[in-house]
Amino acid sequence: KKQEVESALISYIHNKKPAGDLYSVYFADKITKQINGTVKYSYGSNLNEIKKQGLKSLNKYIEQNKLIKGSITLSGIYAALTFHGVKKITLDNWVDIECLDTEYPVISEINIDYEVY
């Protein structure tokens, strides 16, 4: 499959580029990680709303950074999960994903526990 895509892309570029131009085609490698952690929230806060808003915001952050040479960082995850009612966020064994120009980040799984703070 990868070879078919590469051949089609090279053919397309070859037909579109000006004569004499040089080009390179390569596929990026994905860097895959999981997000595991705990969100502690205020007593009396709406847990369902915290989960819904947090996952929506976190997924948006991940999608916006799923680019070649992208990064998924601790500060970005904290920012995505921090809003009214959230008191503390802890991530288990997190190391930032800082991709090279031949890589892109992928989050394969999100496992977040919720506790009253």
C-alpha positions as CSV (number, residue, x, y, z in Angstrom):
1,K,0.0,0.0,0.0
2,K,2.8,2.4,0.9
3,Q,4.6,1.7,-2.3
4,E,1.4,2.3,-4.3
5,V,0.8,5.7,-2.6
6,E,4.5,6.7,-3.2
7,S,4.3,5.7,-6.9
8,A,1.1,7.7,-7.4
9,L,2.5,10.7,-5.6
10,I,5.8,10.7,-7.6
11,S,3.8,10.3,-10.8
12,Y,1.6,13.3,-9.9
13,I,4.5,15.5,-8.9
14,H,6.5,14.5,-12.0
15,N,3.6,15.6,-14.2
16,K,3.1,18.9,-12.4
17,K,6.6,20.1,-11.7
18,P,8.6,22.4,-14.0
19,A,11.3,20.5,-16.0
20,G,14.6,20.3,-14.2
21,D,13.2,20.7,-10.6
22,L,14.4,18.3,-8.0
23,Y,12.1,16.8,-5.4
24,S,12.1,14.2,-2.6
25,V,9.2,12.1,-1.4
26,Y,9.3,10.4,2.0
27,F,6.8,9.1,4.6
28,A,6.8,10.4,8.1
29,D,7.1,8.0,11.1
30,K,4.5,8.2,13.8
31,I,5.5,8.5,17.4
32,T,2.7,6.9,19.5
33,K,2.0,7.4,23.2
34,Q,-0.8,7.1,25.7
35,I,-2.1,9.7,28.1
36,N,-2.7,8.3,31.5
37,G,-3.6,10.4,34.5
38,T,-5.9,11.8,37.1
39,V,-8.1,14.9,37.2
40,K,-9.1,16.1,40.6
41,Y,-12.1,18.4,40.7
42,S,-14.0,20.5,43.2
43,Y,-16.7,19.0,45.4
44,G,-20.0,20.0,43.9
45,S,-18.8,20.3,40.3
46,N,-20.6,18.5,37.6
47,L,-18.4,15.4,36.8
48,N,-20.2,14.7,33.5
49,E,-19.5,18.2,32.3
50,I,-15.9,18.1,33.5
51,K,-15.4,14.8,31.6
52,K,-17.2,16.1,28.5
53,Q,-15.4,19.5,28.3
54,G,-12.0,18.1,29.2
55,L,-12.0,15.3,26.6
56,K,-13.4,17.7,23.9
57,S,-10.6,20.2,24.7
58,L,-7.9,17.5,24.9
59,N,-8.9,15.9,21.6
60,K,-8.9,19.3,19.9
61,Y,-5.4,20.0,21.2
62,I,-4.2,16.6,20.0
63,E,-5.8,17.0,16.6
64,Q,-4.2,20.5,16.1
65,N,-0.8,19.2,16.9
66,K,-0.9,15.9,14.9
67,L,1.4,17.4,12.3
68,I,4.8,16.6,10.9
69,K,7.3,18.0,13.4
70,G,4.4,18.4,15.8
71,S,4.6,18.2,19.6
72,I,2.3,17.1,22.4
73,T,3.5,18.6,25.7
74,L,2.7,18.4,29.4
75,S,1.8,22.1,29.4
76,G,-0.5,21.7,26.4
77,I,-2.3,18.7,28.0
78,Y,-2.6,20.7,31.3
79,A,-4.0,23.7,29.4
80,A,-6.5,21.5,27.6
81,L,-7.8,19.9,30.8
82,T,-7.8,23.0,33.0
83,F,-11.1,24.9,33.4
84,H,-13.6,25.8,36.1
85,G,-14.0,23.0,38.6
86,V,-10.7,21.3,37.9
87,K,-8.3,21.6,40.8
88,K,-5.3,19.3,40.0
89,I,-4.1,17.3,37.1
90,T,-1.5,14.5,37.4
91,L,-0.1,12.6,34.4
92,D,1.6,9.2,34.9
93,N,5.1,8.8,33.4
94,W,4.6,11.5,30.8
95,V,7.4,12.6,28.6
96,D,6.7,15.3,25.9
97,I,6.5,14.2,22.3
98,E,8.8,16.5,20.3
99,C,8.8,15.2,16.7
100,L,11.5,15.7,14.1
101,D,10.7,16.8,10.6
102,T,10.2,13.2,9.6
103,E,7.8,12.3,12.4
104,Y,4.3,13.1,13.7
105,P,2.7,12.5,17.1
106,V,-0.3,10.1,17.7
107,I,-2.1,9.5,21.0
108,S,-3.3,5.9,20.9
109,E,-5.3,6.0,24.1
110,I,-6.5,8.4,26.8
111,N,-7.1,7.0,30.2
112,I,-8.1,9.6,32.8
113,D,-9.5,8.9,36.3
114,Y,-11.6,11.5,38.1
115,E,-11.6,12.2,41.8
116,V,-13.1,14.8,44.1
117,Y,-10.4,17.0,45.5
